[in-house]
Amino acid sequence: MSVRVLVVDEHPLMLRGMRDGLRGISDIEVVGEAGDGQTALQLIAERQPDVVLMGCCLPDIPGSEVARRIEEQGLPTRVLAFSAYTERYYLYQMWEAGAAGYLLQTEPLETVAAAVRVVAQGQQRWTAKQIARILYWQTEVLRPWESLTEREREVVCLLTRALSNAEIAETLSITVRTVEMHLTHVLEKLDVHSRLEAVVWVRDNLPEDLWKPTG
């Protein structure tokens, strides 16, 4: 019996390439494709594929949110993340949402097909290295970041724009003394020793949508 697969990715060329590649494999049947999360959820509900190859960054809702909704609705479809992103954040998001594994889009077609079969059989396809990176994210990044107050995070985000204490104070309508207090707490919680180290910590560990100021 063939494994029924839905392919979901925001990039049309990647979507088409993976769809056509999998269609050439005798024991895999591509039952549909989607370029966004809402369409994916609709097709999953209608066709109930065995496996969905899911991109992490979709134009409407994250792939991790699609995976979470599949889990919440008790659908039989299993999610295999299929991403261009190597950052720990995306690994953690898909793992936390219940995905059965995480593949990079640079993987050979044979590796993707083998992972699809494994996941369709109810097994996990997370590697020891991936789990280690997820655990690092939880303990060394997520925990310190979540320990910051909302105001402390605002201060950190403004630091990434190379603003002075006076400029941060003006932007947030607080005193320079208050900014200095927040900075002291930020350095302690992130276990860094300077403003520059705090900025480097943020840029190295967090995706831009968590820290990059808008406007």
Rosetta blueprint (number, residue, H / E / L):
1 M L
2 S L
3 V E
4 R E
5 V E
6 L E
7 V E
8 V E
9 D L
10 E L
11 H L
12 P H
13 L H
14 M H
15 L H
16 R H
17 G H
18 M H
19 R H
20 D H
21 G H
22 L H
23 R H
24 G L
25 I L
26 S L
27 D L
28 I E
29 E E
30 V E
31 V E
32 G E
33 E E
34 A E
35 G L
36 D L
37 G H
38 Q H
39 T H
40 A H
41 L H
42 Q H
43 L H
44 I H
45 A H
46 E H
47 R H
48 Q L
49 P L
50 D L
51 V E
52 V E
53 L E
54 M E
55 G L
56 C L
57 C L
58 L L
59 P L
60 D L
61 I L
62 P L
63 G H
64 S H
65 E H
66 V H
67 A H
68 R H
69 R H
70 I H
71 E H
72 E H
73 Q L
74 G L
75 L L
76 P L
77 T L
78 R E
79 V E
80 L E
81 A E
82 F E
83 S E
84 A L
85 Y L
86 T L
87 E L
88 R H
89 Y H
90 Y H
91 L H
92 Y H
93 Q H
94 M H
95 W H
96 E H
97 A L
98 G L
99 A L
100 A L
101 G E
102 Y E
103 L E
104 L E
105 Q L
106 T L
107 E L
108 P L
109 L H
110 E H
111 T H
112 V H
113 A H
114 A H
115 A H
116 V H
117 R H
118 V H
119 V H
120 A H
121 Q L
122 G L
123 Q L
124 Q L
125 R E
126 W L
127 T L
128 A H
129 K H
130 Q H
131 I H
132 A H
133 R H
134 I H
135 L H
136 Y H
137 W H
138 Q H
139 T H
140 E H
141 V H
142 L H
143 R H
144 P H
145 W H
146 E H
147 S H
148 L L
149 T L
150 E H
151 R H
152 E H
153 R H
154 E H
155 V H
156 V H
157 C H
158 L H
159 L H
160 T L
161 R L
162 A L
163 L L
164 S L
165 N H
166 A H
167 E H
168 I H
169 A H
170 E H
171 T H
172 L H
173 S L
174 I L
175 T L
176 V H
177 R H
178 T H
179 V H
180 E H
181 M H
182 H H
183 L H
184 T H
185 H H
186 V H
187 L H
188 E H
189 K H
190 L H
191 D L
192 V L
193 H L
194 S L
195 R H
196 L H
197 E H
198 A H
199 V H
200 V H
201 W H
202 V H
203 R H
204 D H
205 N H
206 L L
207 P L
208 E H
209 D H
210 L H
211 W H
212 K L
213 P L
214 T L
215 G L
